[in-house]
Amino acid sequence: MKQVAIIGGGMAGLSAAHYLQQGARAQGIDVEWRLFEQRDRLGGKVITDHEQGFVIEGGPDSFITQKPWGLALCRELGLDDELIPCNSAKQKVYILVRSRLCALPAGFRLTVPTRIMPFVKSPLFSWPAKLRMGMELFVPPRRDDGDESISDFITRRLGREAADKIGGPLMAGIYVADPAKLSLLSTFPMFRALERKHGSLIRAMRAAAKRPAAQTPMFMSLRGGMGRLIDVLCESLNERCTTDARITGLQMKGNRFELLKADGRETFDAVIIASPLYETAGLLQELAPESAAVLRGIRYVSTGTVSLGYRLPLDGMDQKLDGFGFVIPASEDRDLLACTWSSVKFEGRAPDGHALFRVFVGGERREHLAEAPDDELIALVRRELRDILGLVSEPVVSRIYRWPKGNPQYDVGHADRMKALMADIAQIPGLHLAGSGYNGIGLPDCIRSGKEAAEAVLRE
């Protein structure tokens, strides 16, 4: 019987356990696995709370269906009837410009305008910026394979104002990253491919707009919140997951791995490490010191969310709740990163006659705010919402989630560093890495990385 240890009980670690268990059964392989999570709960950032009829997400509120692994896992677990799409009728996104909310013009695909008149009439961009963005059709594509930052790429193709108002808050905002440092090839490699194929992003997006629309909504969630995925997943994993179990070291004993724990040692034939990279570095220090050094070089930043539930109507607020929310460019110099109107984005997130907002704070520019005391943080968020939206209503529900050093930063050159890292780890049979720090931060990416690690163990 092959014995496998999984270190880390977030989305990647739980997915590794699931696919290891399912694959072993399907292939008739005799495998015994154990999962160790040092915190007191499983699921990592995926957590949902229910209060007074509100469905409040602490981490991801949905998953993108263009990456199939999230939807596939939900269906494997029998959650088909609980899947819900985002509100496609209200997908409008606002951007804060000079303290006013401006809607992203109709026809925008990511950072690129595909319809002329809505773009021309929009107050979002200055006239020089509009002219510069139109000139993108004549900007020659980059031919070499070198990486560049999101900011450099958008500036090169569409101009500096587009990089500030779109590239930063919409693209880099997904990663809670500095667009001047965020790697294009590790986050949005399709842009480089589109640039090469079509010679222009505008031409590429216009061609994409002519293709039939996908039948599956781009974003989906679960009726009871994303925490349902963790609940059902854990139910299927029996009693082999241990919380409050900190692994302090990893060594080789013959051709087996020895895990050092507070209460002793255990040996295994294979190990999947699905912990944050800075914790993984400590575990690899003896076995793979060069890889450990690479992992220590990956930066993490702290973030937090503040969810506020309100009774309708919203006092003092003229802005209609007709979209998913708003994002804030760095040039606005605000304490908030973005705000999602959660009860608009997904049905059932607030009881009838109520609205639910989720505000994002922290990141590289204001990391200290993620650690501010609860009362100070709620007061700050309410001041900002009053200033931006005019909202003066008293919230009936408030909930704060903090993720200290919870967001890996994919700085320029990240893909090359990960390639070298994986080549080094491949020299140690039975050792596999999974998680959000390597090749994708989203929930489907974490599921994929756990699945691939499990499949590698089964192949061995």
N, C-alpha and C positions, 0 to 999 in steps of 0.2 A: 504493500500500500504506500502510495506516495503522499507525503505530508507537506502541506503548503501553508505558509504564514502570509497574511495580508496585514500590513501595518497602515492604519488610517481608515476611518469609517465615514469619510465623506462620500460624495457621489461617485468618485472614481473607485474607491475601495469597495463600496457596496456593489457597484456594477461588476467589478472583478470577481467578487464572491458569487454573485448571481450567475455569471456566465461560466465560471469554473464549475459550479454545481450542476448547471444545466448541460454543459458540454460533456462533463464526466459521465452523467447518466446516459446521454445520447450515444456516446462512443463506447460505453461499457468499460470505462477506465476507473480503477479503484483509487480514489483520491479522498483524502481527509484534509479539510482546511480549517483554519482558525483565523478570525479577524480580531485585531487589537486596536482599540481606540482609546487615546489617553484622556479624552474629555468625558463628560458624564452623559452624553447623548450621541446618537448616530445621525448622520445626514449632513454634517458640515454646515454650509450656509443655507441649505434648503430647510426652511422652518416656517410653519404657518400657525398663527394664533387666531382664535375666534373669541370675539368679545362683543356683546350686545348686538349681535347680528352682523357685525363686520368680519370680513375675512381678510386678515392682515398678514402680508408676506414680509418675512425678515430678510430673505435673499431673493433669488430669481423668482419672478412672478409668472414666468412662461418659458417656452423654449421655441426656437426657430425650427420650422419644419423642413427648410431647405437642407439642413443637416439631419439625416434620417434617424439617427440613433435614439433620440429622445422619444419620438413618436413610436418607434419600434418597441422600445422597452415598455412603454405604457400599454401597448396592445398585447405584448407577451404576458403582462401581469393581469390582463383582464379588465383594464380600465377604459375600454372603448366608450362605454356609456357615460363616463365621467369627463371625457374630453370636451372642452368648450373652445370656440374660436375667439379671437379678439374681435372687437366691434368694428367691422370693416366699414360701416357707414360713418364712423367718426375717427378716421385715422389722421386727422390734421395734427400737425406738430407746429408749435410756436417757438420762436427764437426771440430772446430779449435783446433789443437793440435800442440804445439810448433810453433805457428804463421803460420801454414800451414793448408789448408783445406783438411781433409780426409773424404772420403765418408763412410757413414755407410754401412758395408758389405751387399751384397745381402743375403736375407734370414733372416735378423734380424727382429724380431717381437717385437716391443717396446724395451725392454732391452735385449732380449734373442736371441742368435744365434741358427738357426735351420739348417743351411747348413755348412758343415765342411770346404770345400776348400776356399770359399770366406772369411770365418772368419780367417782361418790360414794365408792366403796371405795378409790380410789387415794390413796396417801400423798403423792403429788406436790404437791398443793395443800392449803393450810390450809382450815378450814371457812369462814372469812370470804371467802376467795378463791373457793371453790366457789359460795357464795351470790351473790357479785358476778358471776361468770361466767354463772350462771343468769339473772341479771337482764338479760343482753344482749338477751333477747327484747323488752324494753320500752324499750331505748335508741333514740331516734329517729335516723334516718339523716341524715347530713350532705348537704345539698342543693347547696352551691356547688361550683365546680370547682377550688377551691384545693388545692394539694399539702399534705401533712403528713408527718411522719416515721412510720416503722413503729412506734416506741415510742408516739407520741401516738395513732395509730390504734388499736392494740391496747389501750392504757390506756382510751381513750374507749369502746371497745365491750366489753371483757372485764375491765378492771381492771389495776392496776399489777403484781400478782403474775404474771398471765398474760403481761404484757409482758416481765417479767424472766426467767421460766422457759421461755417458749415463743417469744415474738416475737424476743427477742435472740438466743439460741443457734441456733434453728432457721431463722428467716427472715433476720435480718441476718447470721447466720453464713455463709450461702451467699455473701455478698458480702464477708466478712471486714470488716464495717463496724460502726460505732457505731449502734445502733438509734435513738438520739436524733437522728441526723443523716440517716439513710438515707431517701431519697424513696420514699413509697408508690407514687406514680404512675409512677415509672420502674422499679419492681421488681415490685410485685404489684398492678397496676391492676385486676385482676379482683376484688379485695376491695371496691374502691369500687363497681364495677358490681354486685356481688352485694348490697351494702348497699342500694343504690338500688332494685334490682329486688325484693328480698324483704323489705326493712326490717329484716332481722336476719341475721347470719352463721349462727346456729344453724339457722334455718329454711332458709337457702340450702343448707347442707351436708347437712341431712336430705333435702332434695329431691334433691340430687346422689347421695346414697347409695342412693336407690331406683331410680336409672337402671341399666340393664344395665352390668356391668363391661366395661371396654375389653378387647379380645382381645389387643392388643399390650402386653407388659410396660412399666411406666412408665420403667424404666431398662434400658439395654442397653449392652454393651461388646463387645469383640472377644477371641476366645480367646487370642490372643497378646499382648493388651494394646492400648491405644489408639495406641501407636506404630506399629502395623500400618497404621493409616489414613494416617499420614504417609508411610510407606515406599511404599505402593502409589500414593498420590497423586503423590509425587515421580517414581516410575517412569513415570507417564503424561505428565509434563511435559517430557520430553526433557532437553536440556542448556541450557535457557534460564534456569535459576536460578543466580545467582552469589552465593556466600557471601563473607564477609570483604570486603564491598563497602559502604563507608560513603558515603552521600550527604550532602554538607556544605551544599548550598544548592539552591534552586529559583528560577529566574527565567523571565521571559517574553522570548522572542526572536522578534519579530513576533507571529504567532499560534500559535507553538509554545512548548513548555516546554523549558527548558535545565536539565539536571541537572548540578550541580557535584560532581565526585568527586575523590578524592585523585590519580587518575591522568589527569585531564582533564575534558572536558565532552562531553555527548551531548544531542541534541535529540529530542523526541518530540511526537506530536500530542495525546496524552492521558496523564494520570498518575493512578494510583490509589495513595493513601498509606494504608498499613495498618500504620503503626508506632505505638508508644505515644504518647499525646496530647502529652506533654511534648516528645517528639522531633518530632512533627508540627508543634507550635507554632513551633519553630525554622525549619522548612522553609517555613512560611507567612508568616513575618514580613514579607517584602517584598511578597508578592502580596496578602495579606489580613491586615493588622495587627490589625484588630478581632477576627477569628476566632482569631488567634494568642493574643491576650490572654485570650479565653474559655477556650481550651485550657490555658493556663498556670494558670488558676484551678481546674482539676479536680485534686483531691488524689489521690495514690497512696500506698498503704502497702505495706510489705514483709512477706512471709510465708515460711514454710519448712515442710517436712514431714520427719519422721523415720520411716522404715520399719524395723521390727524383725521378723525372722523367728525363730521359736522351735520347738524340738522338743517335742512333746507327751509326757506331760502337763505342764501349766504349774504349776510349783512355787509353792505358797503361794496360789494363786488359787482362790477358792470360786465366783466369778461364772461362770455358764455362758456359753459363747459361742453364745448363742441369738438374736442380733440383728445389726444392722449396726454397732453401736458406741454411743458416747455423746457427748453435747455438754455443755458446761459454761457455765452462766450467769455473767455478769460478777460477780454478787454473791458467788460462791464464792471470788473473788480467787485464782484458780489461774494457774499459768504456762502451762497448756495451753488450747487452744481447743476441741479435740474429738479423738476417736480413732475411727477406722474399723477394724472387724475385717474386713480385706480378704478373707481366705480364707473368711469366712462369706458376705460380700456377693456374691461371684462364685466359682463353681467353678473349680478349676485354678490359683488364685493361689498355692498353696503345695503342695509335694510331700506325698505321703501321710505321715501321722504328724507333721505340722507345722502351724503357724499363722502368719499374717502380720498384723501390726498396722501401721496408719499413723496417726501423731500429727501434729497441726497446731499450729504455734506462730506467734507474731508478731502482726500486726494492729496496730490503733491503740494498744491498751493496753500491749502488750508487744513493740513493734516491734523493739527491740534484740535480742530473743532470736533473731530470724531471722539475725542476723549473728554470733552467738556461735561460738567455735571448736568444731570437731567434737566433741572429747572432752568439753567442758563441756556441749554441747547434748545429747549422748547420755546423759551422766550425769544431767542434769536430768530428761529424759524418763523415764528408768528410775526415778528417785526418785518422780516423780509417779505412775507406774503402780504402783509398790509401795505407795504411800500410798492410792491409790484402789481398786486391785484386789487388793492383796496379792501381786502378781506379783514373784517374786524370781529366776526362771529367767534364765540367761545367754542372750542372743540368739546365734544361730548366723550371722545375717546382719544387717547394718545398712547403711542407705543414707540420705544426707541430700540434699535438694534445696532450694535457696534461690532465692527470686524477689524480688530487690531492686526496690522500687517497681514491683511487678508487678500490683497490684490497684487499678483505678480505683474511686473512691468516688462513688456516685450520691447526692450530698447533695440535700436538699430543694430543689426548683426546677430540678433537672437537666433535665427534659423541656423546659421553656421555654428554657433556655440552649441546648440542642441544636437546637431549632426555629429560633432566631435564627441560630445558627451555620450550619446547612445552607442557610438563605435567603441568607446572605452568600456562601457557597461557590458557590451556584448561579449567581452573577453572573460566574463564571469558567468558561466552557465548556471541557469537557475535563478538569476537575479533580474528583476524587471521593475521598471518605474512607470507610474501612472499619476495623472492629476492635471490640474489646470495650469501648471507652470511651464509645460513643455511645448505643446502644439495646439493650444486652443483653450480659452477660459470658460466658454459657455457650457451649459448643462449637457447638451449633446456631445460636445468635445470630451467632457469628463467621462461620460458613459462609454464613448468610443475607446478612450485610452484604457479604461478598466477592462473592456471586452478584449482588446488586443493583447493586453498583458495575460489575461486568462487563457486566451487561445495559444499564446506562446508557451505557457506552462504545459498545456495539454499536448502540444506538438512534441515537447521534450520527453 
